[in-house]
Amino acid sequence: MRVRPYHSARSTAVHVYHEDDDCPAGRAVPWFDKVEGRQDCEPCPQCVRTATTCVDHPAVEHPASAGVS
């Protein structure tokens, strides 16, 4: 499930943001270390992979809706 972007507040953590609630790396971030936003982080590779492989994921553009405003 797509969620608002967040990343870890720890300076020692990998500098990526997460957008998928099913991402194992994102789930490993304790709630008290989560900071909302992207803050110059790269997207999490696992979140990107999940979004591109799941046809029902909101981040995937469907051919029927492509180019529709």
Secondary structure as GFF3:
##gff-version 3
##sequence-region A 1 69
A	DSSP	beta_strand	2	8	.	.	.	ID=ss1
A	DSSP	beta_strand	16	20	.	.	.	ID=ss2
A	DSSP	alpha_helix	24	27	.	.	.	ID=ss3
A	DSSP	three_ten_helix	31	33	.	.	.	ID=ss4
A	DSSP	beta_strand	34	36	.	.	.	ID=ss5
A	DSSP	beta_strand	42	43	.	.	.	ID=ss6
A	DSSP	alpha_helix	45	53	.	.	.	ID=ss7
A	DSSP	three_ten_helix	63	65	.	.	.	ID=ss8
###
